[in-house]
Amino acid sequence: MMTVPIQPLPNQTLQVQLANQACTINLVQNAYGLFFDLFVGNTPIVQGVICENANRLVRNVYFGFIGDFAFQDTQGNSDPVYAGLGTRYLLQYLEAADIAGLPS
């Protein structure tokens, strides 16, 4: 598992290489919550996924992504909001070995 560096901004796009996958991550805060998009290269993997504490974001190997993501609240059990991104709310990349045997 590794922490993906994010900033306390309401809208951001990140480029990161994970398990030999060129990933683009969009995080967008709106009135309904924080939302997550993931692309590998130009291929969308998931889009518009609501971010909840400790809930996996990709969830299905069918999409062809190696690994998964989840937010971790370091101070409790709240769903992430942009003001705490990178400090209170950490975006964790879960490697394939981290999720082996977990339910989808």
C-alpha positions in Angstrom: 0.0 0.0 0.0 1.2 3.5 -0.8 -0.1 7.0 -0.1 -0.8 9.0 -3.3 0.2 12.7 -2.7 -2.9 15.0 -2.9 -3.5 18.6 -2.1 -6.3 20.3 -0.1 -7.9 21.6 -3.3 -11.6 21.2 -4.4 -10.6 20.1 -7.9 -7.3 18.5 -8.9 -5.8 16.2 -11.5 -2.8 13.9 -10.7 -0.5 11.9 -12.9 1.1 8.9 -11.2 2.7 5.7 -12.4 1.4 2.7 -10.4 2.1 -1.0 -11.2 3.4 0.1 -14.6 0.2 1.9 -15.3 0.2 5.6 -16.4 -2.7 6.8 -14.2 -4.6 10.1 -14.3 -6.7 10.8 -11.2 -9.3 13.5 -11.0 -10.7 14.6 -7.7 -13.7 16.9 -7.8 -15.6 18.3 -4.8 -19.2 19.4 -5.2 -22.2 19.9 -2.9 -22.8 16.1 -2.8 -19.3 15.0 -1.9 -15.9 14.3 -3.3 -15.8 12.3 -6.6 -13.0 10.2 -8.2 -12.1 9.5 -11.8 -9.4 7.2 -12.9 -7.9 6.8 -16.4 -5.0 4.6 -17.5 -3.5 6.3 -20.5 -6.6 7.7 -22.2 -8.8 4.8 -21.2 -11.4 5.6 -18.5 -11.4 2.9 -15.8 -14.0 4.5 -13.4 -15.7 7.9 -13.4 -17.8 9.8 -10.9 -17.3 7.4 -8.0 -18.2 9.0 -4.6 -15.3 8.9 -2.2 -16.2 7.3 1.2 -13.9 6.5 4.0 -12.3 3.1 3.7 -14.4 2.1 0.7 -12.6 0.9 -2.3 -13.0 3.0 -5.5 -12.4 0.7 -8.4 -13.7 -2.5 -6.7 -13.7 -4.8 -9.8 -10.9 -6.5 -11.6 -13.2 -6.6 -14.7 -12.1 -3.0 -15.4 -8.6 -4.2 -16.0 -6.9 -2.0 -13.4 -4.1 -3.6 -11.3 -4.8 -2.6 -7.7 -7.4 -0.3 -6.2 -7.8 3.0 -4.2 -9.4 3.9 -0.9 -9.5 7.0 1.3 -8.4 6.7 4.9 -9.5 9.2 7.6 -6.6 9.5 10.0 -8.7 11.3 12.6 -11.9 9.3 12.7 -14.4 7.8 10.4 -15.7 10.6 8.1 -15.9 10.7 4.4 -13.3 12.9 2.8 -13.8 16.5 1.9 -11.2 18.6 0.0 -10.1 20.8 3.0 -8.5 17.8 4.7 -7.0 16.1 1.6 -3.4 15.0 2.0 -3.4 15.5 5.8 -6.5 14.1 7.5 -7.8 12.2 4.4 -5.2 10.1 2.7 -5.6 8.5 -0.8 -4.2 5.0 -0.6 -3.2 2.9 -3.5 -3.8 -0.7 -2.7 -1.5 -3.1 -4.6 -2.9 -6.4 -6.0 -1.4 -8.2 -3.0 -3.2 -5.8 -0.6 -6.6 -6.7 -2.0 -6.1 -10.4 -2.7 -8.9 -12.3 -1.0 -11.0 -9.2 -0.2 -14.6 -9.2 -1.5 -15.2 -6.9 -4.6 
